[in-house]
Each structure stands twice: as C-alpha cells, then as structure tokens.
Amino acid sequence: GGQMQPKVSTVDRSVTIFKPREELYEFWHGFERLPEIFEHLEEVQTIDENVTQWTTKAIGGVTATWRAITTVDRPGEYIAWESIEPSD
C-alpha cells in the first residue's frame, strides 16, 4: 500500500458589499454568526483566541467538521483564516 496524499482545496470568490469595512470586519470576526449567511454551515465554535471549529452539512446528510486558525487579523480592515489538522 502507498501513502495517502493530502487533499488540497481552494475556494476563491469575490463579492462587493456596500458597507463600511469596519462594519464588515466586525461581522466576519464574529465567526459564530456566519451560519446566518452560509446555508450549509451549521455551527462555528470559538476554541481559543485564534482557533475556531466549523461544522457543515455535507452531501448525503452527513456533517463535516474542521478547525481553522486565524492567519491575518488587522482589526477593522482584514481577517483571514485557514484549516488546520485534524481536518478532513
């Protein structure tokens, strides 16, 4: 048997929202509120200052869970995160 290769997925999308960037930053920084706008996202839990756990409905009614770490956080301006192990 060979070793499994890690799966790499990138999601890239642009949306223009006519709101002040500080207001948008505050909304996106409240990770627990994101299921309000993402249909398949069930829950986002804050684990600590930089780590969140995301749960989404997947195909066939099963759920998928992963953890993400905040990689860039410029208050009132920009926030970015990426998944960390253990993540499917």
C-alpha distance (Angstrom), angle and dihedral (degrees) to the residues before:
residue distance angle dihedral
G1 . . .
G2 3.74 . .
Q3 3.75 128.4 .
M4 3.78 119.6 -92.5
Q5 3.77 114.4 -111.0
P6 3.82 116.4 -132.9
K7 3.78 115.8 -105.7
V8 3.78 115.6 -122.6
S9 3.79 121.4 -161.7
T10 3.77 128.2 176.4
V11 3.77 124.3 -166.9
D12 3.77 115.2 -164.2
R13 3.80 124.0 178.0
S14 3.80 137.4 149.8
V15 3.79 125.8 -148.1
T16 3.80 127.9 175.2
I17 3.80 115.0 -142.1
F18 3.78 119.6 -178.9
K19 3.81 99.1 -138.1
P20 3.81 132.5 107.5
R21 3.80 110.2 -83.6
E22 3.83 91.5 -125.2
E23 3.82 89.9 58.6
L24 3.80 91.9 47.9
Y25 3.80 91.6 47.0
E26 3.82 90.7 53.5
F27 3.82 91.1 50.1
W28 3.82 94.4 48.4
H29 3.80 92.0 43.5
G30 3.82 88.9 58.4
F31 3.80 91.3 75.9
E32 3.82 92.3 176.9
R33 3.85 88.9 66.5
L34 3.82 95.3 55.4
P35 3.85 94.4 90.1
E36 3.83 85.3 67.6
I37 3.80 89.9 70.9
F38 3.82 103.5 26.3
E39 3.81 109.8 70.9
H40 3.81 97.8 -156.3
L41 3.81 96.4 40.8
E42 3.81 108.8 100.1
E43 3.79 103.3 179.4
V44 3.79 144.6 -9.8
Q45 3.79 117.6 -160.4
T46 3.79 126.3 -168.6
I47 3.81 109.8 -128.1
D48 3.80 97.0 177.7
E49 3.81 140.1 -31.8
N50 3.83 93.2 -60.9
V51 3.83 106.2 18.8
T52 3.81 129.5 75.9
Q53 3.80 132.1 177.4
W54 3.81 117.8 -137.5
T55 3.83 126.5 -160.6
T56 3.80 122.2 -169.7
K57 3.78 137.4 174.7
A58 3.78 109.5 -108.5
I59 3.80 132.3 -165.5
G60 3.80 114.0 -59.3
G61 3.79 95.1 23.9
V62 3.80 96.1 -74.3
T63 3.78 120.6 129.3
A64 3.79 129.7 -126.2
T65 3.80 122.9 -153.7
W66 3.78 129.8 -167.7
R67 3.77 139.9 161.1
A68 3.77 125.7 -123.7
I69 3.79 132.8 -164.9
T70 3.78 124.4 -148.5
T71 3.81 105.7 -116.7
V72 3.82 100.4 178.4
D73 3.80 126.5 22.5
R74 3.80 118.7 173.7
P75 3.84 103.4 167.7
G76 3.77 114.1 -123.1
E77 3.79 91.4 6.3
Y78 3.81 121.1 50.6
I79 3.80 141.2 0.9
A80 3.82 129.3 -179.2
W81 3.79 134.3 176.2
E82 3.81 140.2 177.6
S83 3.80 135.8 -163.0
I84 3.79 120.0 -95.0
E85 3.79 134.2 -163.9
P86 2.93 131.4 -46.8
S87 3.79 89.8 46.0
D88 3.80 131.5 129.1
